[in-house]
Each structure stands twice: as C-alpha cells, then as structure tokens.
Amino acid sequence: MKRLVKSPIGPLLLTINDGCLTKIDFVEESIVEENKIETVDHDHALFNRVEKQLIEYFDGKRKVFELPIFLNGTIFQQEVWQALQTIPYGQSCSYQDIAKRIDRDKAVRAVGQANRKNPLPIIIPCHRVNGKNGALTGYAGNQTNKKEYLLKLEQTFYVNM
C-alpha cells in the first residue's frame, strides 16, 4: 500500500507492507502533478500515524519516531541502519564514525553505500551523517538540499531543547 504525503522538503511516498512502514521515497513535484504515482488505501491507520509523526518532526515537536518498521537489507546494511538510529537528534557524525561504531573501521565507503540505500530516510536519520570534513555528501540521489534542510531544522530545535 502506498500513500503520497506533503512535506517541507517535497512530496514523500510512503509504503506499508504487512503492517510496517517499509519505504519512504522522495518524489519530484512534476511526477505528482502528472499523476504518475498510484496510491491505494488512503485510510490505513498506519499511514495516518506516520503522517502525524512526520508533521510533528517538521514542526520540531518530535525527536524520535515510534513506528513499526521493517528494513529489508543485507546484514551489513542492517548494522549500518542500526548505528544511524543511535545518532542523537540535532547532531551529526561522519561515515568513518559509523564504520567505527560497527567495528568495521575500513568500511567507510561501504557505510556510505548502505547509508544511501536506507529505505526510510528521516525515520532512520541518514541525513545526520556527513563526510569526514563535515561536507554534506551523498544524500538520496545527491539531493543535498534536503539533507541541509533536515540538519538545519534539527539544529534549530536542538538549540531550543
């Protein structure tokens, strides 16, 4: 089941399977305007819950998501995605930091690839990972403007916590 929702960073396509959120895709406005996306079951309770929590996040009222999720990936990707969930709201770290957290110091590039394949951006905060020098690199098909927006959003509300 899929549902399209609006957000400050553009349309998001939510996918639910077997009662779990499984994917969030960034969608181009032009695709939405041309009705090229098929959505089903707009009234599913989990869609409403996800949308509510995303609104709270973008309003600075939610720091942690409480949703049933399912992440389909390799063991390595799962380790990286688990590590991403330990990065505190309003903070960031490097790909190298994540590689060290999962005891694979030399797997920095592989960490970057797993980060890029994160099926649940925002929920699993891959936007909180930067290049070693702090550069905003590799986010959702090189959409670093979205990454920058999310980091600034969190910094704004983090400072006011």
KAPE-V409300 format. One record per residue. N is the residue number from 1. PSI is psi in degrees with one decimal (none if undefined). OMEGA is omega in degrees with one decimal (none if undefined). D_LAST is the distance of its C-alpha to the last C-alpha in whole Angstrom. Layout:
n:N psi:PSI omega:OMEGA d_last:D_LAST
n:N psi:PSI omega:OMEGA d_last:D_LAST
This chain:
n:1 psi:143.9 omega:-178.1 d_last:36
n:2 psi:150.3 omega:174.5 d_last:34
n:3 psi:137.1 omega:176.8 d_last:32
n:4 psi:129.5 omega:177.6 d_last:31
n:5 psi:152.1 omega:177.8 d_last:27
n:6 psi:151.5 omega:174.8 d_last:26
n:7 psi:163.9 omega:177.5 d_last:23
n:8 psi:-17.1 omega:178.6 d_last:21
n:9 psi:14.0 omega:178.4 d_last:23
n:10 psi:174.6 omega:-178.6 d_last:26
n:11 psi:142.9 omega:177.2 d_last:28
n:12 psi:133.1 omega:177.3 d_last:27
n:13 psi:113.9 omega:-180.0 d_last:30
n:14 psi:140.1 omega:176.2 d_last:29
n:15 psi:132.0 omega:177.7 d_last:31
n:16 psi:134.4 omega:174.2 d_last:32
n:17 psi:134.1 omega:176.1 d_last:35
n:18 psi:41.9 omega:174.8 d_last:36
n:19 psi:13.5 omega:178.7 d_last:33
n:20 psi:146.2 omega:171.4 d_last:30
n:21 psi:125.0 omega:-176.0 d_last:28
n:22 psi:-18.2 omega:-176.1 d_last:30
n:23 psi:143.5 omega:169.0 d_last:29
n:24 psi:121.5 omega:179.0 d_last:27
n:25 psi:138.9 omega:169.9 d_last:29
n:26 psi:131.6 omega:-176.1 d_last:28
n:27 psi:139.6 omega:177.7 d_last:31
n:28 psi:140.7 omega:179.1 d_last:33
n:29 psi:-40.3 omega:-176.6 d_last:33
n:30 psi:-35.7 omega:179.0 d_last:37
n:31 psi:-39.6 omega:178.3 d_last:37
n:32 psi:-46.9 omega:-178.4 d_last:36
n:33 psi:-32.3 omega:-179.4 d_last:38
n:34 psi:6.1 omega:179.2 d_last:41
n:35 psi:44.2 omega:-179.1 d_last:40
n:36 psi:5.9 omega:-178.2 d_last:40
n:37 psi:125.7 omega:177.0 d_last:38
n:38 psi:127.6 omega:176.7 d_last:39
n:39 psi:151.8 omega:-177.1 d_last:37
n:40 psi:151.0 omega:171.4 d_last:38
n:41 psi:64.9 omega:179.6 d_last:37
n:42 psi:-16.3 omega:-174.5 d_last:34
n:43 psi:8.7 omega:179.3 d_last:34
n:44 psi:131.9 omega:-175.8 d_last:33
n:45 psi:-36.6 omega:-178.7 d_last:30
n:46 psi:-36.8 omega:175.2 d_last:28
n:47 psi:-44.6 omega:-180.0 d_last:28
n:48 psi:-40.6 omega:179.5 d_last:26
n:49 psi:-44.9 omega:179.0 d_last:24
n:50 psi:-47.8 omega:-178.8 d_last:23
n:51 psi:-42.9 omega:178.6 d_last:23
n:52 psi:-45.1 omega:-178.9 d_last:21
n:53 psi:-35.3 omega:175.9 d_last:18
n:54 psi:-42.2 omega:177.2 d_last:18
n:55 psi:-45.1 omega:178.4 d_last:18
n:56 psi:-40.3 omega:178.3 d_last:15
n:57 psi:-50.9 omega:-178.3 d_last:14
n:58 psi:-22.4 omega:175.6 d_last:15
n:59 psi:-0.2 omega:179.5 d_last:13
n:60 psi:14.5 omega:-177.5 d_last:10
n:61 psi:-8.5 omega:-179.7 d_last:10
n:62 psi:128.1 omega:179.4 d_last:11
n:63 psi:-26.0 omega:-177.6 d_last:10
n:64 psi:138.0 omega:178.5 d_last:14
n:65 psi:140.6 omega:178.6 d_last:17
n:66 psi:85.6 omega:-174.4 d_last:19
n:67 psi:147.9 omega:171.4 d_last:23
n:68 psi:121.4 omega:-178.3 d_last:26
n:69 psi:156.0 omega:172.1 d_last:27
n:70 psi:124.8 omega:-178.9 d_last:30
n:71 psi:115.1 omega:179.8 d_last:30
n:72 psi:112.0 omega:-179.7 d_last:33
n:73 psi:177.4 omega:178.5 d_last:34
n:74 psi:167.9 omega:177.4 d_last:36
n:75 psi:-42.7 omega:179.3 d_last:35
n:76 psi:-47.4 omega:178.7 d_last:34
n:77 psi:-41.6 omega:179.1 d_last:31
n:78 psi:-41.3 omega:178.5 d_last:30
n:79 psi:-43.8 omega:179.5 d_last:29
n:80 psi:-46.7 omega:-178.0 d_last:27
n:81 psi:-34.2 omega:174.1 d_last:25
n:82 psi:-43.8 omega:-179.9 d_last:25
n:83 psi:-37.2 omega:179.0 d_last:23
n:84 psi:-34.7 omega:-177.5 d_last:21
n:85 psi:-9.5 omega:178.5 d_last:19
n:86 psi:-6.0 omega:179.4 d_last:18
n:87 psi:119.3 omega:-176.9 d_last:16
n:88 psi:149.1 omega:175.4 d_last:13
n:89 psi:135.6 omega:176.6 d_last:10
n:90 psi:2.0 omega:179.5 d_last:10
n:91 psi:166.8 omega:177.6 d_last:13
n:92 psi:168.3 omega:177.4 d_last:16
n:93 psi:-180.0 omega:-177.9 d_last:20
n:94 psi:165.7 omega:174.5 d_last:23
n:95 psi:-35.9 omega:178.0 d_last:26
n:96 psi:-39.7 omega:177.0 d_last:28
n:97 psi:-42.1 omega:179.5 d_last:25
n:98 psi:-41.4 omega:177.7 d_last:25
n:99 psi:-41.5 omega:178.6 d_last:29
n:100 psi:-39.4 omega:-179.7 d_last:29
n:101 psi:-31.9 omega:-179.2 d_last:26
n:102 psi:15.5 omega:177.9 d_last:29
n:103 psi:39.9 omega:176.1 d_last:32
n:104 psi:65.4 omega:-172.9 d_last:33
n:105 psi:-33.0 omega:-175.5 d_last:33
n:106 psi:2.7 omega:-175.0 d_last:35
n:107 psi:33.7 omega:-175.3 d_last:34
n:108 psi:-45.8 omega:-179.9 d_last:32
n:109 psi:-39.4 omega:178.4 d_last:34
n:110 psi:-35.7 omega:175.1 d_last:34
n:111 psi:-42.9 omega:177.5 d_last:30
n:112 psi:-41.6 omega:178.9 d_last:30
n:113 psi:-42.4 omega:178.2 d_last:32
n:114 psi:-39.5 omega:178.4 d_last:31
n:115 psi:-43.0 omega:-178.9 d_last:27
n:116 psi:-27.8 omega:-179.1 d_last:29
n:117 psi:6.6 omega:177.3 d_last:31
n:118 psi:118.6 omega:-177.4 d_last:27
n:119 psi:-11.1 omega:-176.7 d_last:28
n:120 psi:63.2 omega:177.2 d_last:25
n:121 psi:154.2 omega:-175.0 d_last:23
n:122 psi:-56.5 omega:-179.8 d_last:19
n:123 psi:-50.4 omega:171.6 d_last:20
n:124 psi:105.8 omega:-164.6 d_last:21
n:125 psi:67.6 omega:177.7 d_last:19
n:126 psi:-19.3 omega:178.5 d_last:21
n:127 psi:-15.7 omega:-178.9 d_last:20
n:128 psi:4.3 omega:-179.9 d_last:18
n:129 psi:128.8 omega:-178.3 d_last:21
n:130 psi:170.6 omega:173.7 d_last:23
n:131 psi:164.7 omega:-176.7 d_last:26
n:132 psi:-36.9 omega:-179.2 d_last:27
n:133 psi:10.9 omega:179.8 d_last:27
n:134 psi:1.8 omega:-178.3 d_last:23
n:135 psi:140.9 omega:176.2 d_last:25
n:136 psi:98.8 omega:-176.7 d_last:24
n:137 psi:157.4 omega:168.5 d_last:27
n:138 psi:72.2 omega:176.4 d_last:28
n:139 psi:121.0 omega:172.0 d_last:26
n:140 psi:64.8 omega:178.1 d_last:28
n:141 psi:41.4 omega:178.5 d_last:31
n:142 psi:31.4 omega:176.1 d_last:30
n:143 psi:62.2 omega:-175.8 d_last:28
n:144 psi:-19.6 omega:175.8 d_last:25
n:145 psi:-35.0 omega:176.9 d_last:24
n:146 psi:-42.4 omega:178.5 d_last:22
n:147 psi:-45.8 omega:179.4 d_last:21
n:148 psi:-42.3 omega:179.4 d_last:20
n:149 psi:-47.4 omega:-178.3 d_last:18
n:150 psi:-41.0 omega:178.6 d_last:16
n:151 psi:-42.8 omega:178.5 d_last:15
n:152 psi:-40.1 omega:177.3 d_last:14
n:153 psi:-49.9 omega:-178.8 d_last:13
n:154 psi:-39.4 omega:177.9 d_last:10
n:155 psi:-41.3 omega:179.4 d_last:10
n:156 psi:-48.2 omega:-176.7 d_last:9
n:157 psi:-26.5 omega:177.6 d_last:6
n:158 psi:-43.8 omega:-180.0 d_last:5
n:159 psi:-34.3 omega:-177.7 d_last:6
n:160 psi:12.6 omega:-179.5 d_last:4
n:161 psi:none omega:none d_last:0
